[in-house]
Each structure stands twice: as C-alpha cells, then as structure tokens.
Amino acid sequence: MNTSPIQRAVGVALGAAVLQLLMILAFSWPAVRSAPHDVPIVTAGPQAAAVAQRLEHELPGAFKVTGVADEAAARAALTDREAYGAIVTTPSGPRVLTASAASPVISQQLTQMAQQMSGARGGAVQDVVPIDSDDPRGAGFGALALPLIMSSLAAAVLLFFGVSGVGARAVGLVSFAVLGGLGATWLAQGWLSVLPGSYLLVASVMALAILAVSATVSGLASAVGRAGIGLGALTLLLLGNPLSGATSAPELLPQPWGEIGQLLPPGAAATLLRSVAYFDGAGSTGPLIVLLSWAVAGLVLLGLGGLRSRGKPAEAPEREPAMAS
C-alpha cells in the first residue's frame, strides 16, 4: 500500500512526538520519584538497636540497617563501600559518619537526619570519605555521564557509516576508547578538577566505559543494520543514562529501576569511577564485570555482523555438457 508524502510526514511527526514523551518521562521520572529505598547504613554502640527501630518507624523502607561491633567497623564499612553512612551511639549522643564520595545526596540526607537526632545544627557529623572539594555537590561528576555516552554513540555511528570491514571498525573502536579515556580524564582531573585518583586507573575506567557503549552500538548496527543504532541509543541513552544514579545513587531511584541501571554501561561506569577514584577500588568487581560483558558482547556482535555481510558464497558455474566426439 502506497502512502502519500503527507501521510508519511504525519507518521514521522507522530513517532517523534511519542519519542519526545518517552525522553521526558525517562529523564524526569527518576528525579521526581527520587527517594531512599533500602539505603545500606550501619549502626554501632550501646543504643544501635534502638536507633535501627527508630529509623524503621519514622522512615519505613528507607534504610537497610546492619549492626556492627564498634566505630572502627563502621568506618571500615564506609571505606569498603558496604554502606553509605553510619550512626554511632555514644554517651554524649549519636554521631553520624558519612561518605559523600559515594553519594553527596545521601550524605546530605544523613546530615539532616543527624541534626534532627542531636537537635543541634551542623553537629555530630563526620565525612569519612569526602568528595572532591572542587565538586562538593557532585554536579560535575554527574555531568560527565551524558556527554560520555553521546560521544560514544556518535563514534559508533561514524565508524559504521565511514569505515568498512570488521577489523578496521574494531581498531577504530579501541583507538577511540583509549584516546577518549585519556582525554576525558585529562579534562575531568586537570581542567575541571572534579575527579581525583590515579590518572591511568581513572583513564582505564573511562576507556572501558567508552568501549562498552560504542562497541555495543556498533555491534548492533553491524548485526541488524541501521535499526541497531536506534536500539542501542534507546537502551543506553534513553534508559541507561537516567537510571545510572550518577547524580544521586541507585538506591534513590524507583526500584527495581535503580538495580537495572547498574546492569547497563552508564550506571556501571559511574559506580566503577567512584570506586577507583575515591575508594581504592573497593566495590569495583560488579561494575567491572558489567562493562567488560557489554564490551565483549558488542565486539562479538560486530564480528557476527561482518560474517553475515559477506553473504552466501558464490555458486560454482554449471558445467556445460560435453560435446559428443
């Protein structure tokens, strides 16, 4: 059935309007519905059990409280990325320990909670693992995610249309990941000063994140055609970026979307960057596996797409019947 140009234009406009609504929903909904959900914290001291009961009564479901032996164990839980904060009860009143490097938003919430518990403004709070002083609210760190994803998507598209051959595309993907990781880390640490830690380690994480995104999109495009670009963009940009928790924390997103976001490259990259930059690699195993899996899967799809594009082997020409002598 043939359609007129006007019908096609209306169809395209309708599709674009639906996509617009989906983008608004994807980027706005997590922010509007942001609230703590089973945020892991620890308690210590003689009144630890009473504190846990009070939190569950006043804020049901907001925190997942675990008791530890003493303040040293509580501090270890923060530096090992096992908890976002700790409440240590003492004869002089409760003391709250935070790790703003893990999430400035949760740290602020715990600080407000400490003020309510102690009745004093700004007292009884210690930041055990502070975020970079040049980025106290984590806005700069959170702003890294979107351009990193978009540039990786753009690189995948450029390589798909501008470079032929699986080997050449793979070389282009790895080269872009290495150069992009080095350049992005130089900007983040040198000029913007929003990310501490070892330059080479942070650059390696950046490079792996870039490769995971660009290889996935390039692999999908190679395997299923141009539709793969749209599928990759929808998955990584429309779904992965707002669910990454880069500007807050996965536990502050509506569940189970916060957990799903950690299985996608943007969320895994944000978590791995925090672990490497602030926590000496603590808690890095899970997100590292996620990024490696996406990168490998993308390269495998790229190879499979190359095999598919070769098509069937040419059939041997039929032999003419021999002439009778």
C-alpha positions as CSV (number, residue, x, y, z in Angstrom):
1,M,0.0,0.0,0.0
2,N,1.5,3.3,-1.1
3,T,1.3,6.3,1.2
4,S,1.4,9.9,0.3
5,P,4.1,12.4,1.4
6,I,1.6,14.0,3.8
7,Q,0.8,10.6,5.4
8,R,4.4,9.8,5.8
9,A,5.1,13.3,7.3
10,V,2.2,12.8,9.8
11,G,3.6,9.3,10.7
12,V,7.1,10.7,11.3
13,A,5.7,13.5,13.4
14,L,3.6,11.1,15.5
15,G,6.6,8.9,16.1
16,A,8.8,11.9,17.0
17,A,6.1,13.1,19.5
18,V,6.0,9.6,21.1
19,L,9.8,9.6,21.4
20,Q,9.7,13.0,22.9
21,L,7.3,11.9,25.6
22,L,9.4,8.9,26.3
23,M,12.5,11.0,26.7
24,I,10.8,13.5,29.0
25,L,9.4,10.5,31.1
26,A,12.8,8.7,31.2
27,F,14.8,11.8,32.3
28,S,12.2,13.4,34.6
29,W,10.5,10.4,36.3
30,P,13.6,9.2,38.3
31,A,14.2,12.7,39.6
32,V,10.6,13.3,40.6
33,R,10.3,9.9,42.3
34,S,13.7,10.1,43.9
35,A,13.6,8.8,47.5
36,P,15.7,6.4,49.6
37,H,15.0,2.7,49.2
38,D,16.9,0.3,51.4
39,V,20.0,2.5,51.5
40,P,22.6,0.5,53.4
41,I,23.8,2.0,56.6
42,V,25.4,0.6,59.7
43,T,24.9,1.3,63.4
44,A,27.2,0.8,66.4
45,G,27.2,1.5,70.1
46,P,25.0,0.6,73.0
47,Q,21.9,2.1,71.5
48,A,22.4,0.8,68.0
49,A,19.2,-1.4,68.1
50,A,17.1,1.4,69.3
51,V,18.4,3.7,66.5
52,A,17.5,1.0,64.0
53,Q,14.0,0.7,65.3
54,R,13.5,4.4,65.3
55,L,14.6,4.7,61.7
56,E,12.3,1.9,60.6
57,H,9.4,3.5,62.5
58,E,10.0,7.0,61.2
59,L,11.2,6.1,57.7
60,P,9.9,2.7,56.8
61,G,11.8,1.0,53.9
62,A,14.2,3.9,53.5
63,F,17.3,2.3,55.1
64,K,18.7,-1.2,55.3
65,V,20.4,-1.1,58.8
66,T,23.1,-3.5,59.8
67,G,24.7,-3.6,63.2
68,V,28.5,-3.7,63.6
69,A,30.8,-4.1,66.5
70,D,32.2,-0.6,67.0
71,E,33.1,2.7,65.3
72,A,36.2,1.2,63.6
73,A,34.0,-1.4,62.0
74,A,31.5,1.3,61.0
75,R,34.3,3.3,59.3
76,A,35.5,0.2,57.5
77,A,32.0,-0.4,56.1
78,L,32.1,3.1,54.6
79,T,35.6,2.8,53.1
80,D,34.8,-0.7,51.7
81,R,31.6,0.7,50.0
82,E,29.4,-1.6,52.1
83,A,27.4,1.3,53.5
84,Y,26.7,4.9,52.7
85,G,26.7,6.1,56.3
86,A,26.9,5.0,59.9
87,I,25.3,6.0,63.2
88,V,27.5,5.5,66.2
89,T,25.7,6.0,69.6
90,T,27.8,7.4,72.4
91,P,27.1,8.6,76.0
92,S,27.2,12.2,74.7
93,G,24.7,11.4,71.8
94,P,24.7,9.9,68.4
95,R,27.4,10.6,65.9
96,V,26.8,10.2,62.2
97,L,29.6,9.2,59.7
98,T,29.0,9.8,56.0
99,A,30.8,9.1,52.7
100,S,29.9,11.9,50.4
101,A,32.2,10.5,47.7
102,A,29.7,7.6,47.4
103,S,26.7,9.9,47.1
104,P,26.6,13.6,48.1
105,V,22.8,13.5,48.1
106,I,22.6,10.6,50.6
107,S,25.3,12.3,52.7
108,Q,23.2,15.5,52.8
109,Q,20.2,13.4,53.9
110,L,22.2,11.7,56.7
111,T,23.5,15.1,57.8
112,Q,20.0,16.4,58.1
113,M,19.0,13.3,60.0
114,A,21.9,13.8,62.4
115,Q,20.7,17.4,63.1
116,Q,17.3,16.1,63.9
117,M,18.6,13.4,66.2
118,S,21.1,15.7,68.0
119,G,18.9,18.8,68.0
120,A,22.0,20.9,67.0
121,R,22.7,22.4,63.6
122,G,25.7,21.1,61.8
123,G,26.9,19.0,64.8
124,A,27.8,15.3,65.3
125,V,28.7,14.6,61.6
126,Q,32.0,13.4,60.1
127,D,32.6,12.8,56.4
128,V,34.9,9.8,56.3
129,V,35.3,9.6,52.6
130,P,34.7,13.2,51.3
131,I,34.0,14.1,47.7
132,D,36.5,16.3,45.8
133,S,36.4,19.8,47.3
134,D,36.2,21.4,43.9
135,D,32.9,19.5,43.3
136,P,31.2,19.4,46.7
137,R,27.7,18.6,45.4
138,G,28.8,16.1,42.8
139,A,27.3,18.1,39.9
140,G,30.5,17.9,37.9
141,F,30.8,14.2,38.3
142,G,27.2,13.6,37.4
143,A,27.6,15.8,34.3
144,L,30.3,13.5,32.9
145,A,27.9,10.7,32.1
146,L,25.7,12.2,29.3
147,P,28.5,13.6,27.1
148,L,30.5,10.4,27.5
149,I,27.5,8.3,26.3
150,M,26.6,10.7,23.4
151,S,30.1,10.9,22.1
152,S,30.5,7.1,22.2
153,L,27.2,6.8,20.3
154,A,28.4,9.3,17.7
155,A,31.7,7.5,17.3
156,A,29.9,4.2,16.7
157,V,27.7,5.8,14.1
158,L,30.6,7.4,12.3
159,L,32.6,4.2,12.2
160,F,29.5,2.2,10.9
161,F,29.0,4.6,8.0
162,G,32.5,5.7,7.4
163,V,34.6,2.5,7.8
164,S,34.1,-0.8,6.1
165,G,35.4,-4.1,7.4
166,V,35.2,-5.7,10.8
167,G,38.8,-5.4,11.6
168,A,39.0,-1.7,10.7
169,R,35.9,-0.9,12.8
170,A,37.3,-2.8,15.8
171,V,40.6,-0.9,15.6
172,G,38.6,2.3,15.4
173,L,36.5,1.4,18.4
174,V,39.6,0.5,20.6
175,S,41.5,3.6,19.4
176,F,38.6,5.9,20.2
177,A,38.2,4.3,23.6
178,V,41.8,4.7,24.5
179,L,42.1,8.3,23.2
180,G,38.7,9.2,24.7
181,G,39.6,7.8,28.1
182,L,42.9,9.7,28.2
183,G,41.3,12.9,27.0
184,A,38.2,12.8,29.2
185,T,40.3,12.0,32.3
186,W,42.6,14.9,31.5
187,L,39.6,17.2,31.4
188,A,38.0,15.8,34.5
189,Q,41.1,15.8,36.6
190,G,43.2,18.6,35.1
191,W,40.9,21.3,33.9
192,L,37.6,20.7,35.6
193,S,39.2,19.1,38.8
194,V,36.1,17.0,39.6
195,L,37.6,13.6,39.8
196,P,40.7,12.5,42.0
197,G,42.6,9.3,41.9
198,S,45.3,7.7,39.7
199,Y,45.2,9.2,36.2
200,L,45.9,5.9,34.5
201,L,43.4,4.0,36.5
202,V,40.6,6.5,36.0
203,A,41.5,6.8,32.3
204,S,41.3,3.0,32.0
205,V,37.8,3.0,33.5
206,M,36.8,5.8,31.1
207,A,38.2,3.9,28.2
208,L,36.3,0.7,29.2
209,A,33.1,2.7,29.6
210,I,33.5,4.3,26.2
211,L,34.3,0.9,24.6
212,A,31.2,-0.7,26.2
213,V,28.9,1.9,24.8
214,S,30.5,2.3,21.3
215,A,31.1,-1.4,20.8
216,T,27.5,-2.3,21.7
217,V,26.0,0.2,19.3
218,S,28.5,-0.6,16.5
219,G,27.9,-4.3,17.1
220,L,24.1,-4.0,17.0
221,A,24.3,-1.9,13.8
222,S,26.6,-4.4,12.2
223,A,24.4,-7.3,13.2
224,V,20.9,-6.0,12.4
225,G,21.5,-2.9,10.3
226,R,20.6,0.7,10.9
227,A,17.8,-0.3,13.3
228,G,20.6,-1.5,15.7
229,I,21.7,2.1,16.1
230,G,18.3,3.1,17.3
231,L,18.1,0.1,19.6
232,G,21.5,0.9,21.1
233,A,20.7,4.6,21.5
234,L,17.3,3.8,23.2
235,T,18.9,1.3,25.6
236,L,22.0,3.2,26.6
237,L,20.9,6.8,26.3
238,L,17.1,6.8,27.0
239,L,17.2,4.1,29.6
240,G,20.8,3.8,30.8
241,N,21.6,7.4,31.4
242,P,18.6,8.4,33.7
243,L,18.9,5.1,35.6
244,S,22.7,5.4,36.1
245,G,22.4,7.0,39.5
246,A,25.4,9.2,38.6
247,T,23.9,12.3,40.1
248,S,22.5,10.6,43.2
249,A,22.7,6.9,43.9
250,P,21.0,3.8,42.6
251,E,19.2,3.4,46.0
252,L,17.5,6.7,45.5
253,L,15.8,5.7,42.2
254,P,12.5,3.9,41.9
255,Q,13.0,0.2,42.3
256,P,13.8,-2.1,40.6
257,W,15.0,0.5,38.1
258,G,17.9,1.5,40.2
259,E,19.2,-2.1,40.2
260,I,18.5,-2.4,36.4
261,G,20.5,0.8,35.8
262,Q,23.6,-0.8,37.4
263,L,23.4,-3.6,34.8
264,L,23.8,-1.0,31.9
265,P,27.1,0.6,31.0
266,P,26.3,4.2,32.2
267,G,25.4,3.0,35.7
268,A,28.2,0.5,36.0
269,A,30.7,3.2,34.7
270,A,29.6,5.7,37.3
271,T,29.9,3.2,40.2
272,L,33.3,2.0,38.9
273,L,34.6,5.5,38.6
274,R,33.6,6.3,42.2
275,S,35.2,3.1,43.4
276,V,38.5,3.7,41.6
277,A,38.7,7.5,42.3
278,Y,37.7,7.5,46.0
279,F,37.7,4.0,47.5
280,D,40.9,2.4,46.2
281,G,38.9,0.0,44.0
282,A,36.5,-1.2,46.8
283,G,33.2,-2.4,45.3
284,S,34.6,-2.4,41.7
285,T,34.1,-6.1,40.9
286,G,30.5,-6.0,39.9
287,P,30.5,-2.9,37.7
288,L,33.8,-4.1,36.1
289,I,32.2,-7.3,35.1
290,V,29.2,-5.5,33.6
291,L,31.3,-3.2,31.5
292,L,33.5,-6.0,30.3
293,S,30.5,-8.0,29.4
294,W,28.9,-5.2,27.3
295,A,32.2,-4.5,25.5
296,V,32.9,-8.2,24.7
297,A,29.3,-8.7,23.6
298,G,29.5,-5.6,21.3
299,L,32.7,-6.9,19.7
300,V,31.2,-10.3,19.2
301,L,28.1,-8.8,17.5
302,L,30.5,-6.8,15.3
303,G,32.2,-10.0,14.2
304,L,28.9,-11.8,13.6
305,G,27.7,-8.9,11.6
306,G,30.8,-9.0,9.5
307,L,30.2,-12.7,8.8
308,R,26.6,-12.0,7.9
309,S,27.5,-9.2,5.5
310,R,29.7,-11.5,3.5
311,G,26.6,-13.3,2.3
312,K,26.5,-16.7,0.8
313,P,29.5,-18.0,-1.2
314,A,29.1,-17.7,-4.9
315,E,27.9,-20.8,-6.5
316,A,30.2,-22.6,-8.9
317,P,29.1,-22.2,-12.5
318,E,27.4,-25.2,-14.0
319,R,29.4,-27.3,-16.4
320,E,28.2,-27.4,-20.0
321,P,27.6,-30.9,-21.2
322,A,30.5,-32.4,-23.0
323,M,30.2,-32.4,-26.8
324,A,29.9,-35.8,-28.3
325,S,33.0,-36.6,-30.4
